[in-house]
Amino acid sequence: MENNKHIQQLIKRYSQLGVLKDEIEKAAQAIINSYENGGKLLACGNGGSSSDSDHIVGELMKSFEGKRPVNQTLKTNLANVAGDRGTYLSEKLQQGLPAISLTAHAALMSAVANDIDADVVFAQQITGYGNPGDILIGMSTSGNSQNVIDALIVARAKGLVTIGFTGKTGGRMKEFCDILINVPETRTAYIQELHLPVYHTLCLLVEHHFFSLGK
Protein backbone atom coordinates (compact mmCIF):
# COMPACT_ATOMS: atom_id res chain seq x y z
CA MET A 1 0.00 0.00 0.00
CA GLU A 2 1.05 3.59 -0.58
CA ASN A 3 1.07 4.33 3.14
CA ASN A 4 1.58 1.38 5.48
CA LYS A 5 3.04 3.16 8.50
CA HIS A 6 0.06 2.02 10.53
CA ILE A 7 0.92 -1.59 9.70
CA GLN A 8 4.54 -0.98 10.63
CA GLN A 9 3.44 0.45 13.97
CA LEU A 10 1.14 -2.53 14.52
CA ILE A 11 3.94 -5.02 13.95
CA LYS A 12 6.33 -3.02 16.12
CA ARG A 13 3.86 -3.29 18.99
CA TYR A 14 2.74 -6.86 18.24
CA SER A 15 5.68 -8.59 16.58
CA GLN A 16 3.83 -11.91 16.30
CA LEU A 17 1.53 -10.30 13.73
CA GLY A 18 4.39 -9.80 11.30
CA VAL A 19 3.46 -13.05 9.54
CA LEU A 20 0.12 -11.45 8.60
CA LYS A 21 1.48 -8.23 7.12
CA ASP A 22 0.54 -9.10 3.54
CA GLU A 23 -2.96 -10.26 4.50
CA ILE A 24 -3.61 -7.12 6.53
CA GLU A 25 -2.52 -4.99 3.58
CA LYS A 26 -4.80 -6.99 1.27
CA ALA A 27 -7.72 -6.58 3.65
CA ALA A 28 -7.27 -2.82 3.88
CA GLN A 29 -7.01 -2.48 0.12
CA ALA A 30 -10.09 -4.65 -0.42
CA ILE A 31 -12.13 -2.46 1.92
CA ILE A 32 -10.85 0.70 0.24
CA ASN A 33 -11.67 -0.69 -3.21
CA SER A 34 -15.18 -1.58 -2.08
CA TYR A 35 -15.87 1.88 -0.71
CA GLU A 36 -14.45 3.54 -3.81
CA ASN A 37 -16.95 1.56 -5.89
CA GLY A 38 -19.96 2.40 -3.75
CA GLY A 39 -19.87 -0.72 -1.60
CA LYS A 40 -20.37 -1.27 2.10
CA LEU A 41 -18.93 -3.41 4.86
CA LEU A 42 -20.84 -6.07 6.80
CA ALA A 43 -19.49 -7.77 9.92
CA CYS A 44 -20.61 -10.68 12.09
CA GLY A 45 -19.49 -12.92 14.91
CA ASN A 46 -20.62 -14.49 18.18
CA GLY A 47 -20.00 -13.49 21.79
CA GLY A 48 -16.86 -11.38 22.02
CA SER A 49 -16.61 -11.44 18.23
CA SER A 50 -20.12 -9.97 18.12
CA SER A 51 -18.83 -7.05 20.18
CA ASP A 52 -15.85 -6.77 17.83
CA SER A 53 -18.24 -6.55 14.87
CA ASP A 54 -20.05 -3.67 16.56
CA HIS A 55 -16.70 -2.06 17.39
CA ILE A 56 -15.54 -2.13 13.76
CA VAL A 57 -18.75 -0.47 12.62
CA GLY A 58 -18.37 2.21 15.28
CA GLU A 59 -14.92 3.15 13.97
CA LEU A 60 -16.09 3.34 10.35
CA MET A 61 -19.44 5.12 10.67
CA LYS A 62 -17.97 8.20 12.36
CA SER A 63 -14.53 9.70 12.88
CA PHE A 64 -11.97 7.38 14.42
CA GLU A 65 -8.82 9.46 14.93
CA GLY A 66 -9.49 12.55 12.86
CA LYS A 67 -12.22 14.96 11.80
CA ARG A 68 -14.55 14.06 8.94
CA PRO A 69 -16.67 17.14 8.20
CA VAL A 70 -19.58 16.64 5.84
CA ASN A 71 -19.16 18.03 2.33
CA GLN A 72 -20.29 21.48 1.29
CA THR A 73 -23.20 20.20 -0.78
CA LEU A 74 -24.75 18.48 2.23
CA LYS A 75 -24.07 21.53 4.40
CA THR A 76 -25.90 23.76 1.94
CA ASN A 77 -28.81 21.32 1.56
CA LEU A 78 -29.20 20.98 5.34
CA ALA A 79 -29.36 24.74 5.74
CA ASN A 80 -31.91 24.98 2.93
CA VAL A 81 -34.09 22.28 4.47
CA ALA A 82 -34.04 23.40 8.10
CA GLY A 83 -32.40 26.78 8.49
CA ASP A 84 -30.54 27.21 11.75
CA ARG A 85 -31.12 23.59 12.77
CA GLY A 86 -29.74 22.42 9.44
CA THR A 87 -26.67 24.57 9.99
CA TYR A 88 -26.26 23.04 13.46
CA LEU A 89 -26.46 19.56 11.98
CA SER A 90 -23.93 20.43 9.28
CA GLU A 91 -21.46 21.46 11.97
CA LYS A 92 -22.01 18.38 14.13
CA LEU A 93 -22.36 15.52 11.65
CA GLN A 94 -19.38 13.55 10.31
CA GLN A 95 -18.85 11.61 7.13
CA GLY A 96 -19.41 7.91 7.64
CA LEU A 97 -18.16 4.89 5.73
CA PRO A 98 -21.18 2.58 5.33
CA ALA A 99 -20.91 -0.42 7.63
CA ILE A 100 -23.46 -2.71 9.28
CA SER A 101 -22.98 -5.08 12.19
CA LEU A 102 -25.20 -8.09 11.52
CA THR A 103 -25.14 -8.95 15.22
CA ALA A 104 -27.07 -5.82 16.24
CA HIS A 105 -30.50 -6.79 14.86
CA ALA A 106 -32.05 -8.72 17.72
CA ALA A 107 -35.62 -8.83 16.41
CA LEU A 108 -34.56 -10.03 12.96
CA MET A 109 -32.11 -12.58 14.39
CA SER A 110 -34.73 -14.01 16.73
CA ALA A 111 -37.26 -14.19 13.89
CA VAL A 112 -34.82 -16.09 11.66
CA ALA A 113 -33.84 -18.41 14.51
CA ASN A 114 -37.50 -19.12 15.32
CA ASP A 115 -38.92 -19.32 11.81
CA ILE A 116 -36.04 -20.74 9.80
CA ASP A 117 -32.89 -21.97 11.59
CA ALA A 118 -30.53 -20.35 14.09
CA ASP A 119 -27.49 -21.30 12.02
CA VAL A 120 -28.59 -19.07 9.14
CA VAL A 121 -29.21 -15.81 11.04
CA PHE A 122 -26.23 -14.08 9.41
CA ALA A 123 -26.66 -15.83 6.05
CA GLN A 124 -30.22 -14.47 5.80
CA GLN A 125 -28.95 -10.95 6.40
CA ILE A 126 -26.29 -11.35 3.72
CA THR A 127 -29.03 -12.49 1.37
CA GLY A 128 -30.83 -9.19 1.94
CA TYR A 129 -27.98 -6.76 2.44
CA GLY A 130 -25.13 -8.14 0.36
CA ASN A 131 -24.25 -6.88 -3.10
CA PRO A 132 -21.36 -7.81 -5.40
CA GLY A 133 -18.22 -5.98 -4.33
CA ASP A 134 -19.33 -5.47 -0.73
CA ILE A 135 -17.11 -6.70 2.11
CA LEU A 136 -18.04 -9.31 4.70
CA ILE A 137 -15.85 -9.61 7.78
CA GLY A 138 -16.62 -12.91 9.49
CA MET A 139 -15.15 -13.32 12.97
CA SER A 140 -14.72 -16.67 14.76
CA THR A 141 -11.86 -17.48 17.10
CA SER A 142 -12.19 -21.19 16.31
CA GLY A 143 -13.00 -20.66 12.65
CA ASN A 144 -15.79 -23.21 13.07
CA SER A 145 -18.87 -21.13 13.96
CA GLN A 146 -21.54 -22.48 11.63
CA ASN A 147 -23.53 -19.25 11.42
CA VAL A 148 -20.41 -17.35 10.37
CA ILE A 149 -19.45 -20.06 7.88
CA ASP A 150 -22.93 -19.97 6.34
CA ALA A 151 -22.68 -16.17 6.03
CA LEU A 152 -19.36 -16.54 4.23
CA ILE A 153 -20.85 -19.15 1.88
CA VAL A 154 -23.73 -16.86 0.90
CA ALA A 155 -21.34 -13.92 0.58
CA ARG A 156 -19.14 -15.90 -1.80
CA ALA A 157 -22.20 -16.92 -3.82
CA LYS A 158 -23.30 -13.28 -4.09
CA GLY A 159 -19.90 -11.93 -5.10
CA LEU A 160 -18.84 -10.24 -1.87
CA VAL A 161 -15.20 -10.13 -0.79
CA THR A 162 -14.85 -12.28 2.33
CA ILE A 163 -12.38 -11.48 5.11
CA GLY A 164 -12.02 -13.93 7.98
CA PHE A 165 -10.71 -13.17 11.47
CA THR A 166 -9.77 -16.42 13.22
CA GLY A 167 -7.19 -18.08 15.41
CA LYS A 168 -4.08 -19.89 14.23
CA THR A 169 -5.68 -22.82 12.37
CA GLY A 170 -8.33 -20.86 10.48
CA GLY A 171 -10.82 -23.64 11.15
CA ARG A 172 -13.39 -24.69 8.58
CA MET A 173 -14.20 -21.14 7.55
CA LYS A 174 -10.83 -20.57 5.89
CA GLU A 175 -12.15 -22.39 2.82
CA PHE A 176 -14.60 -19.55 2.23
CA CYS A 177 -12.34 -16.57 2.99
CA ASP A 178 -10.70 -14.56 0.22
CA ILE A 179 -8.45 -13.03 2.87
CA LEU A 180 -7.67 -14.87 6.11
CA ILE A 181 -6.34 -13.06 9.17
CA ASN A 182 -5.56 -16.05 11.37
CA VAL A 183 -3.70 -14.56 14.30
CA PRO A 184 -1.04 -16.91 15.78
CA GLU A 185 -2.87 -17.88 18.98
CA THR A 186 -5.11 -20.79 19.96
CA ARG A 187 -6.68 -19.59 23.21
CA THR A 188 -9.91 -17.63 22.70
CA ALA A 189 -9.01 -14.65 24.88
CA TYR A 190 -5.57 -14.33 23.31
CA ILE A 191 -7.02 -14.52 19.80
CA GLN A 192 -9.46 -11.75 20.56
CA GLU A 193 -6.70 -9.64 22.09
CA LEU A 194 -4.91 -9.72 18.73
CA HIS A 195 -8.00 -9.20 16.61
CA LEU A 196 -8.61 -5.77 18.12
CA PRO A 197 -5.31 -4.10 17.11
CA VAL A 198 -5.63 -5.61 13.63
CA TYR A 199 -9.06 -4.20 12.94
CA HIS A 200 -8.09 -0.90 14.51
CA THR A 201 -5.23 -0.76 12.01
CA LEU A 202 -7.57 -1.56 9.13
CA CYS A 203 -9.89 1.25 10.21
CA LEU A 204 -6.96 3.67 10.46
CA LEU A 205 -5.73 2.75 6.99
CA VAL A 206 -9.17 3.18 5.47
CA GLU A 207 -9.81 6.46 7.27
CA HIS A 208 -6.39 7.78 6.24
CA HIS A 209 -7.09 6.92 2.62
CA PHE A 210 -10.42 8.69 2.39
CA PHE A 211 -9.87 11.60 4.74
CA SER A 212 -6.10 12.27 4.43
CA LEU A 213 -5.47 11.71 8.12
CA GLY A 214 -2.33 10.75 9.94
CA LYS A 215 0.14 12.44 7.59
C-alpha positions as CSV (number, residue, x, y, z in Angstrom):
1,M,0.0,0.0,0.0
2,E,1.1,3.6,-0.6
3,N,1.1,4.3,3.1
4,N,1.6,1.4,5.5
5,K,3.0,3.2,8.5
6,H,0.1,2.0,10.5
7,I,0.9,-1.6,9.7
8,Q,4.5,-1.0,10.6
9,Q,3.4,0.5,14.0
10,L,1.1,-2.5,14.5
11,I,3.9,-5.0,14.0
12,K,6.3,-3.0,16.1
13,R,3.9,-3.3,19.0
14,Y,2.7,-6.9,18.2
15,S,5.7,-8.6,16.6
16,Q,3.8,-11.9,16.3
17,L,1.5,-10.3,13.7
18,G,4.4,-9.8,11.3
19,V,3.5,-13.1,9.5
20,L,0.1,-11.5,8.6
21,K,1.5,-8.2,7.1
22,D,0.5,-9.1,3.5
23,E,-3.0,-10.3,4.5
24,I,-3.6,-7.1,6.5
25,E,-2.5,-5.0,3.6
26,K,-4.8,-7.0,1.3
27,A,-7.7,-6.6,3.6
28,A,-7.3,-2.8,3.9
29,Q,-7.0,-2.5,0.1
30,A,-10.1,-4.6,-0.4
31,I,-12.1,-2.5,1.9
32,I,-10.9,0.7,0.2
33,N,-11.7,-0.7,-3.2
34,S,-15.2,-1.6,-2.1
35,Y,-15.9,1.9,-0.7
36,E,-14.4,3.5,-3.8
37,N,-16.9,1.6,-5.9
38,G,-20.0,2.4,-3.7
39,G,-19.9,-0.7,-1.6
40,K,-20.4,-1.3,2.1
41,L,-18.9,-3.4,4.9
42,L,-20.8,-6.1,6.8
43,A,-19.5,-7.8,9.9
44,C,-20.6,-10.7,12.1
45,G,-19.5,-12.9,14.9
46,N,-20.6,-14.5,18.2
47,G,-20.0,-13.5,21.8
48,G,-16.9,-11.4,22.0
49,S,-16.6,-11.4,18.2
50,S,-20.1,-10.0,18.1
51,S,-18.8,-7.1,20.2
52,D,-15.9,-6.8,17.8
53,S,-18.2,-6.5,14.9
54,D,-20.1,-3.7,16.6
55,H,-16.7,-2.1,17.4
56,I,-15.5,-2.1,13.8
57,V,-18.7,-0.5,12.6
58,G,-18.4,2.2,15.3
59,E,-14.9,3.1,14.0
60,L,-16.1,3.3,10.3
61,M,-19.4,5.1,10.7
62,K,-18.0,8.2,12.4
63,S,-14.5,9.7,12.9
64,F,-12.0,7.4,14.4
65,E,-8.8,9.5,14.9
66,G,-9.5,12.6,12.9
67,K,-12.2,15.0,11.8
68,R,-14.6,14.1,8.9
69,P,-16.7,17.1,8.2
70,V,-19.6,16.6,5.8
71,N,-19.2,18.0,2.3
72,Q,-20.3,21.5,1.3
73,T,-23.2,20.2,-0.8
74,L,-24.7,18.5,2.2
75,K,-24.1,21.5,4.4
76,T,-25.9,23.8,1.9
77,N,-28.8,21.3,1.6
78,L,-29.2,21.0,5.3
79,A,-29.4,24.7,5.7
80,N,-31.9,25.0,2.9
81,V,-34.1,22.3,4.5
82,A,-34.0,23.4,8.1
83,G,-32.4,26.8,8.5
84,D,-30.5,27.2,11.8
85,R,-31.1,23.6,12.8
86,G,-29.7,22.4,9.4
87,T,-26.7,24.6,10.0
88,Y,-26.3,23.0,13.5
89,L,-26.5,19.6,12.0
90,S,-23.9,20.4,9.3
91,E,-21.5,21.5,12.0
92,K,-22.0,18.4,14.1
93,L,-22.4,15.5,11.7
94,Q,-19.4,13.6,10.3
95,Q,-18.9,11.6,7.1
96,G,-19.4,7.9,7.6
97,L,-18.2,4.9,5.7
98,P,-21.2,2.6,5.3
99,A,-20.9,-0.4,7.6
100,I,-23.5,-2.7,9.3
101,S,-23.0,-5.1,12.2
102,L,-25.2,-8.1,11.5
103,T,-25.1,-8.9,15.2
104,A,-27.1,-5.8,16.2
105,H,-30.5,-6.8,14.9
106,A,-32.1,-8.7,17.7
107,A,-35.6,-8.8,16.4
108,L,-34.6,-10.0,13.0
109,M,-32.1,-12.6,14.4
110,S,-34.7,-14.0,16.7
111,A,-37.3,-14.2,13.9
112,V,-34.8,-16.1,11.7
113,A,-33.8,-18.4,14.5
114,N,-37.5,-19.1,15.3
115,D,-38.9,-19.3,11.8
116,I,-36.0,-20.7,9.8
117,D,-32.9,-22.0,11.6
118,A,-30.5,-20.3,14.1
119,D,-27.5,-21.3,12.0
120,V,-28.6,-19.1,9.1
121,V,-29.2,-15.8,11.0
122,F,-26.2,-14.1,9.4
123,A,-26.7,-15.8,6.1
124,Q,-30.2,-14.5,5.8
125,Q,-28.9,-10.9,6.4
126,I,-26.3,-11.4,3.7
127,T,-29.0,-12.5,1.4
128,G,-30.8,-9.2,1.9
129,Y,-28.0,-6.8,2.4
130,G,-25.1,-8.1,0.4
131,N,-24.3,-6.9,-3.1
132,P,-21.4,-7.8,-5.4
133,G,-18.2,-6.0,-4.3
134,D,-19.3,-5.5,-0.7
135,I,-17.1,-6.7,2.1
136,L,-18.0,-9.3,4.7
137,I,-15.8,-9.6,7.8
138,G,-16.6,-12.9,9.5
139,M,-15.2,-13.3,13.0
140,S,-14.7,-16.7,14.8
141,T,-11.9,-17.5,17.1
142,S,-12.2,-21.2,16.3
143,G,-13.0,-20.7,12.7
144,N,-15.8,-23.2,13.1
145,S,-18.9,-21.1,14.0
146,Q,-21.5,-22.5,11.6
147,N,-23.5,-19.3,11.4
148,V,-20.4,-17.4,10.4
149,I,-19.4,-20.1,7.9
150,D,-22.9,-20.0,6.3
151,A,-22.7,-16.2,6.0
152,L,-19.4,-16.5,4.2
153,I,-20.8,-19.2,1.9
154,V,-23.7,-16.9,0.9
155,A,-21.3,-13.9,0.6
156,R,-19.1,-15.9,-1.8
157,A,-22.2,-16.9,-3.8
158,K,-23.3,-13.3,-4.1
159,G,-19.9,-11.9,-5.1
160,L,-18.8,-10.2,-1.9
161,V,-15.2,-10.1,-0.8
162,T,-14.9,-12.3,2.3
163,I,-12.4,-11.5,5.1
164,G,-12.0,-13.9,8.0
165,F,-10.7,-13.2,11.5
166,T,-9.8,-16.4,13.2
167,G,-7.2,-18.1,15.4
168,K,-4.1,-19.9,14.2
169,T,-5.7,-22.8,12.4
170,G,-8.3,-20.9,10.5
171,G,-10.8,-23.6,11.1
172,R,-13.4,-24.7,8.6
173,M,-14.2,-21.1,7.5
174,K,-10.8,-20.6,5.9
175,E,-12.2,-22.4,2.8
176,F,-14.6,-19.6,2.2
177,C,-12.3,-16.6,3.0
178,D,-10.7,-14.6,0.2
179,I,-8.4,-13.0,2.9
180,L,-7.7,-14.9,6.1
181,I,-6.3,-13.1,9.2
182,N,-5.6,-16.1,11.4
183,V,-3.7,-14.6,14.3
184,P,-1.0,-16.9,15.8
185,E,-2.9,-17.9,19.0
186,T,-5.1,-20.8,20.0
187,R,-6.7,-19.6,23.2
188,T,-9.9,-17.6,22.7
189,A,-9.0,-14.7,24.9
190,Y,-5.6,-14.3,23.3
191,I,-7.0,-14.5,19.8
192,Q,-9.5,-11.7,20.6
193,E,-6.7,-9.6,22.1
194,L,-4.9,-9.7,18.7
195,H,-8.0,-9.2,16.6
196,L,-8.6,-5.8,18.1
197,P,-5.3,-4.1,17.1
198,V,-5.6,-5.6,13.6
199,Y,-9.1,-4.2,12.9
200,H,-8.1,-0.9,14.5
201,T,-5.2,-0.8,12.0
202,L,-7.6,-1.6,9.1
203,C,-9.9,1.3,10.2
204,L,-7.0,3.7,10.5
205,L,-5.7,2.8,7.0
206,V,-9.2,3.2,5.5
207,E,-9.8,6.5,7.3
208,H,-6.4,7.8,6.2
209,H,-7.1,6.9,2.6
210,F,-10.4,8.7,2.4
211,F,-9.9,11.6,4.7
212,S,-6.1,12.3,4.4
213,L,-5.5,11.7,8.1
214,G,-2.3,10.7,9.9
215,K,0.1,12.4,7.6
